[in-house]
Amino acid sequence: MAGLPQIAPYPLPYGAEIPPSRGPWQLVPARAALLIHDMQRYFLRPYAPGESPIAPAIANIAKLATAARAAGLPVFYTAQHGNQDRRDRGLQADLWGPGMSAEPDHQAIIPELAPEDRDFVLVKHRYSAFQRSNLEQLMRVRGRDQLIICGVYAHIGCMMTAGEAFQRDIEPFMAADALADFSREDHDMALKWVAGRCGVVQDTETLIAAITSGKGA
């Protein structure tokens, strides 16, 4: 079974390229948390280092993390374990093969986005970050019902996490230019689907302005 494809460079969406959102929600720092999704070496190997989309996406994720920590937002990470038992990997093995190995070149979160002591690193089991994790509970006990989503891949785990957040009455916000995907077509599809079905899609600059506004804090 083939694993991840090689990913050709493509430009991130900006400005009018970001679809308008059906969701009416406004980000409130006191209600929000940040999710940095699957930024492990294994998932980033298909990209050309230093090229778009991955280089500017990493830079924008780092900006979001800095702003979130400074404003007191909880910062969550997802990270898969390597050498998964076939029974634990489930149907994902049918589509993507055995996945990553239990070695730093696969499992490690990239150093530019290394978690800090106060952050939460959740074990990733399925596409959605909510599956078989305590993400919702960790958010609820902290009074958080908004989730900013960034990372890879936009049209797989990021999009499905947004959809599940919505179904749990957690308002999802996708950072359009702090995501990367298999292609610009897949990236645009994910943004359009979330914007029209379950969440708010905004660029990093807009989200940081809301995070640092102090509104509702």
Secondary structure, DSSP 8 states (H G I E B T S, - for coil): --------------GGGS---S------GGGEEEEEE--BHHHHTTS-TTSTTHHHHHHHHHHHHHHHHHHT--EEEEE--SS--HHHHTTHHHHHTT---SSHHHH-B-GGG---TTSEEEE--SSSTTTTS-HHHHHHTTT--EEEEEEE-IIIIIHHHHHHHHHTT-EEEEEEEEEE-S-HHHHHHHHHHHHHHT-EEE-HHHHHHHHTT-TT-
